[in-house]
């Protein structure tokens, strides 16, 4: 996988189940994990659908459980933004893909 982009979203299983798991348990539930992955998380500070604190904690816990915290290449929180996508989001996403 070249990369994964998360736009205002809470991780789905099995990622959402990994925070707090030991390394072997997390690896058992992952189809792939490696330092060559690239993640981008873009989130609205005022998102009430996928609350920022829950999303951040869940992804951080999953990455830590898998030992891949360095794969989070871009982590942006937009002040005042809700569960929406605006032009700067798309522009940054295209830059990440390239």
N, C-alpha and C positions, 0 to 999 in steps of 0.2 A: 504494500500500500504506500503510495506516495505521500499521503497526508490525510488528515481528517479535520473538517471544519465544524465547529459547534457554534450555532447561532441561537442563543437564548433557549437552551434545552438542558433538562436534567438527564443524566445518564440513565440509559435503560439497562436491564439485566443483560449480561452478567456484570457489566461495569459498576452499576449502582449497588451491587452486593459485595464489592471487593473492599471498600474501606474497612480497615480493622482486620482484614483477613491476613493470615500469614502468607509468606511468599509462595510456598508450595501449593497452598489452597487456591490462591489467586491465579497462579500459572495453570493449574488444572482447568480453570474456567475460562481461560483466554485461548483464542484460536491462534493469536500471534502477539508477541511482545518483543520489542527490541529497541535499541538505541537509534535505529535508523528511521523510526516513525517520526512524523511531524504533526503536531496538533496545534490548532488555532482555536481559541475560545474568545468569542465576542459577545458581550452581554450588556444589557441595559440595566443601569443601577436601580431603576424603579420598576423592574419587571415583577408583576404580581402573579404571572402564570408559572414561571420557573424562577423562584426567588434566588437572587444572586448568592446569598450566603449558603444555601443548600447546594446549588450547582457547584460553586467553588470548592466547598468542603468535600463533596462526593468525588469530583474529578481528582482533586489533590490526594484523597485517600486511595483511590484506585491506582493512580500513577505510583504512589508510594508503595502500595502493596505489591505491585509488579516490578518495582525497582527501575521505573522509567521516567522519573520526574524531569529529567533533562529534555524529554521529547516535547514538552509544552513550549513551542517556539514563540507564539504570540498569545498574549492574554490581555484583552482590552475590556475595560468597563466604561461604558459611555454614561457620563453624568446626565441625569434627568431623562434618560431614554427608558421607555417601557418595553413591552414585548412586541417590538416593531423592527422593521428593517428600513434603513434609510441609505441614501446614495454613498456616504462614506463607508458604510458596512460592505457594500458590494465592491467598491474600489479596493478596499484593503483585502478582501477575499481574493480578488483577481491577482493582486500583487503577491499574495501568499502562494497561489497556485503556480504562478510563473516562476 
